[in-house]
């Protein structure tokens, strides 16, 4: 099998910044309460009329530019999102159209906050087996569209953004291992109840605010720590490595307390963990993608480093990826 790595990265965030001070005017909360419980100081929010595909397209163009390939060189586009522009067509097809990538396969995946890691795992298989040559994997979300801005427990957490990666064959390093997992028995702990085939949109579902994120935070916290810790350990074991070998740990930016708890269980020093949750909050599938992009830009990752992507989300789903940069 071919050695597959990331050859280009890109990100995009909307211009609008929503601070904790702004939220103080919207719900009964405070900057201190949000910061101490989540580590978040601000998040980005789309302007009116801006959709997930708009963010995905901008991130994708940046990734293609860094990879030094054109959209015509792509064979596969995967978009991970839980906030598509519409039920169909897929966001990936809208990205394909905008990029002018004529000869590609396109599909979206719904793996919540673990979406980008799932997308990387899927793309790697297609490329390593020579089914395709170049793949674009995007994590893009407009979580503000499914956030209940009257719910003080959830509205402080989420934001909007997109990150993208171009994958191709590399001569050295690349993706060393991937681990994915899930447990649907916990599906009710984190969900958007209405809008699908079980509860189609009605006046009643709208009045009951069932089209917004519902989360049992304390339970989600415990499982996130457990499965993110296990995911990283299993992925490292599959690569023949240990936590001592990790140079940069990039977790899904869900909640600072979760991330520090995972790092403690793994025995990772804080300077090995990349955090940008303070600036962007939780942006689901885009979180790991944008954090990886920023870590590279800030030179927190250098050639030959061992990088671990680690994510957990609704479903529950989780996964980790070990990369030699």
C-alpha positions in Angstrom: 0.0 0.0 0.0 1.1 3.5 -0.8 2.3 5.9 2.0 -0.3 8.7 2.2 0.2 12.1 3.8 -1.2 15.6 4.0 0.4 17.9 1.4 -1.7 21.0 1.8 -3.9 22.7 4.5 -6.4 25.5 4.5 -8.8 27.2 6.9 -11.5 29.8 6.8 -13.4 31.6 9.6 -16.2 34.2 9.2 -15.3 37.8 10.0 -17.9 38.3 12.8 -16.6 37.7 16.3 -19.0 36.9 19.1 -17.4 37.5 22.5 -18.4 36.3 25.9 -19.3 39.9 26.6 -21.7 39.8 23.7 -23.3 36.7 25.1 -23.8 38.4 28.5 -26.3 40.7 26.7 -28.1 37.7 25.2 -28.5 35.2 28.0 -27.9 35.0 31.8 -24.2 34.2 31.7 -20.8 35.9 32.3 -17.4 35.9 30.8 -16.0 34.4 34.0 -18.6 31.6 34.0 -17.9 30.7 30.4 -14.2 30.9 30.6 -13.8 28.8 33.8 -16.1 26.1 32.5 -15.1 26.0 28.8 -11.9 27.9 28.2 -13.7 29.9 25.4 -13.4 33.6 25.1 -14.9 34.2 21.7 -16.2 32.4 18.6 -16.8 33.2 14.9 -20.3 33.5 13.5 -21.4 33.6 9.8 -23.1 36.7 8.3 -26.7 36.4 7.1 -26.9 34.2 4.0 -23.5 32.6 4.5 -23.7 28.8 4.5 -21.4 25.8 5.2 -20.4 25.4 1.6 -19.2 29.0 1.4 -16.8 28.3 4.3 -15.7 25.0 2.8 -14.9 26.4 -0.6 -12.6 29.1 0.9 -10.8 26.6 3.1 -10.5 24.2 0.1 -9.0 26.8 -2.2 -6.3 27.6 0.5 -5.5 23.9 0.9 -5.2 23.4 -2.9 -2.9 26.5 -3.2 -0.6 25.2 -0.4 -0.6 21.7 -2.0 0.4 23.3 -5.3 -2.2 21.3 -7.3 -5.3 22.4 -9.1 -8.9 21.3 -8.6 -8.5 19.4 -11.8 -6.0 17.1 -10.1 -8.5 16.0 -7.5 -10.1 12.6 -7.7 -12.2 12.7 -4.5 -13.9 15.3 -2.3 -15.2 14.4 1.2 -16.9 17.0 3.3 -17.5 16.2 7.0 -20.4 18.3 8.3 -23.6 18.1 10.5 -24.8 21.5 9.2 -25.1 21.0 5.4 -26.6 23.9 3.3 -29.6 21.6 2.7 -30.5 17.9 2.9 -29.4 17.4 -0.7 -27.4 18.0 -2.8 -24.3 17.4 -0.6 -22.0 20.1 0.4 -19.2 18.2 -1.4 -21.0 18.6 -4.7 -21.4 22.4 -4.1 -17.7 22.6 -3.3 -16.9 20.5 -6.5 -18.9 23.0 -8.6 -17.3 26.0 -7.1 -13.8 24.6 -7.5 -14.4 23.4 -11.1 -13.2 19.9 -10.2 -14.7 18.1 -13.1 -13.7 14.5 -12.6 -14.2 13.7 -8.9 -16.3 11.5 -6.7 -18.1 13.5 -4.0 -19.9 12.7 -0.8 -20.5 14.1 2.7 -20.1 12.2 5.9 -21.9 12.8 9.2 -19.6 11.9 12.1 -20.2 15.1 14.1 -17.0 16.3 15.9 -15.0 13.3 14.7 -15.9 14.0 11.1 -12.5 15.3 9.9 -10.7 12.3 11.4 -13.2 9.9 9.8 -12.7 11.7 6.5 -9.0 11.4 6.7 -9.3 7.7 7.4 -11.7 7.1 4.4 -9.5 9.1 2.0 -6.4 7.3 3.1 -7.9 4.0 2.1 -8.9 5.2 -1.4 -5.4 6.6 -2.0 -3.3 3.9 -0.4 -5.0 1.3 -2.6 -4.4 3.3 -5.7 -8.1 3.8 -6.3 -7.5 7.5 -6.4 -4.5 9.8 -6.5 -5.5 13.0 -4.8 -8.2 13.7 -2.2 -9.6 16.8 -0.6 -11.0 16.3 2.9 -13.0 19.2 4.5 -14.5 19.8 7.9 -17.0 22.6 7.7 -19.7 23.8 10.1 -22.2 26.6 10.6 -23.2 25.5 14.1 -24.8 28.9 14.8 -27.6 27.6 12.6 -28.5 24.9 15.0 -27.6 26.6 18.3 -30.3 27.7 20.6 -29.3 31.2 21.6 -31.7 31.1 24.5 -30.0 28.1 26.1 -27.2 29.4 28.3 -25.7 25.9 28.7 -25.1 25.3 25.0 -25.0 28.6 23.2 -21.7 29.6 24.8 -19.9 26.6 23.2 -20.3 26.7 19.5 -19.0 28.6 16.5 -18.6 28.5 12.7 -15.6 27.7 10.5 -13.9 25.3 8.0 -10.7 23.5 7.6 -9.4 21.5 4.6 -6.6 19.1 3.8 -5.3 17.7 0.5 -4.0 14.1 0.8 -1.7 12.4 -1.7 1.2 9.9 -1.8 4.3 10.9 0.0 7.8 9.5 0.0 8.3 9.5 3.8 6.2 9.8 6.9 2.5 10.4 6.3 -0.4 8.7 8.1 0.9 5.9 10.3 -2.3 4.6 11.8 -6.0 5.4 12.3 -8.5 4.2 14.9 -12.3 4.8 14.7 -15.0 3.8 17.1 -18.7 4.4 18.0 -21.4 3.5 20.4 -25.0 4.5 19.3 -26.5 3.5 22.7 -25.6 7.0 23.9 -27.2 8.8 21.0 -29.7 10.7 23.1 -27.1 12.5 25.1 -26.2 14.8 22.3 -28.5 15.4 19.4 -30.7 17.7 17.3 -34.1 16.0 17.7 -36.1 17.4 14.8 -35.7 18.0 11.1 -35.2 14.5 10.0 -37.5 11.7 9.1 -38.5 10.8 12.7 -39.7 14.4 13.5 -40.1 16.4 10.3 -40.4 20.1 10.7 -43.8 21.2 12.0 -45.1 24.2 13.8 -44.9 22.2 17.0 -41.2 21.1 16.5 -40.3 24.7 15.8 -42.3 26.0 18.8 -40.6 23.4 21.0 -37.2 24.4 19.8 -36.4 20.9 18.7 -34.2 21.9 15.8 -31.4 23.0 18.1 -28.6 21.1 19.8 -29.6 19.3 22.9 -26.9 18.1 25.2 -26.5 16.4 28.6 -23.2 18.1 29.3 -22.0 16.2 32.3 -22.5 12.8 30.7 -20.9 13.9 27.5 -17.9 15.2 29.4 -17.2 11.9 31.0 -17.5 9.9 27.8 -15.4 12.4 25.8 -12.5 12.0 28.3 -12.7 8.2 28.3 -12.9 7.7 24.5 -10.5 10.4 23.4 -7.9 8.9 25.8 -8.5 5.4 24.6 -8.5 6.5 20.9 -5.1 8.1 21.1 -3.6 5.2 23.0 -5.0 2.6 20.5 -3.9 4.6 17.4 -0.4 5.1 18.9 -0.2 1.4 19.7 -1.2 0.5 16.1 1.7 2.8 14.9 4.1 1.1 17.3 4.5 4.3 19.3 3.7 5.6 22.8 2.6 8.9 24.3 6.3 9.7 24.9 6.8 9.8 21.1 4.1 12.5 20.5 5.4 15.9 19.5 2.1 17.6 18.9 -1.3 16.5 20.2 -4.3 18.1 18.4 -7.6 17.3 20.1 -11.0 18.3 19.0 -11.5 21.7 20.6 -14.7 20.9 22.6 -14.0 22.1 26.1 -10.7 23.1 27.8 -11.4 21.0 30.8 -12.0 17.9 28.7 -8.8 18.5 26.7 -6.7 19.0 29.9 -8.2 15.9 31.4 -7.4 13.8 28.3 -3.8 15.2 28.3 -3.4 14.3 32.0 -4.5 10.7 31.4 -2.2 10.4 28.5 0.7 11.9 30.5 1.2 14.7 27.9 2.9 17.9 28.9 0.8 21.0 28.2 3.3 22.4 25.7 2.7 19.3 23.5 -1.0 20.1 23.2 -2.3 22.5 20.6 -5.2 24.6 21.8 -7.2 27.3 20.0 -10.5 26.8 21.7 -10.2 30.3 23.3 -10.5 31.9 19.9 -13.1 29.7 18.1 -15.0 27.5 20.5 -16.3 24.2 19.4 -16.7 24.0 15.6 -17.4 20.3 15.4 -15.8 18.6 12.4 -13.9 21.8 11.5 -12.3 21.9 14.9 -9.5 19.4 14.4 -8.9 20.5 10.8 -8.5 24.2 11.7 -6.3 23.4 14.8 -4.0 21.3 12.6 -3.8 24.1 10.0 -3.0 26.7 12.7 -0.4 24.5 14.5 1.5 24.1 11.2 1.3 27.9 10.5 2.6 28.7 13.9 5.5 26.2 13.4 4.3 24.1 16.3 4.8 21.1 13.9 8.0 20.5 12.0 9.1 17.9 9.5 9.5 14.5 11.2 7.2 15.3 14.1 4.7 12.8 15.4 1.3 14.4 15.4 -1.9 12.9 16.9 -5.4 14.1 15.8 -8.0 13.0 18.4 -11.8 13.6 18.3 -15.1 12.7 19.9 -18.6 13.6 19.0 -22.3 12.9 18.9 -23.3 9.4 18.1 -21.2 8.7 20.1 -18.3 8.5 17.6 -14.6 8.9 18.2 -11.3 8.5 16.4 -7.6 9.2 16.3 -5.0 9.5 13.6 -1.2 9.3 14.0 0.8 11.2 11.4 4.5 11.6 10.8 4.8 15.1 9.5 
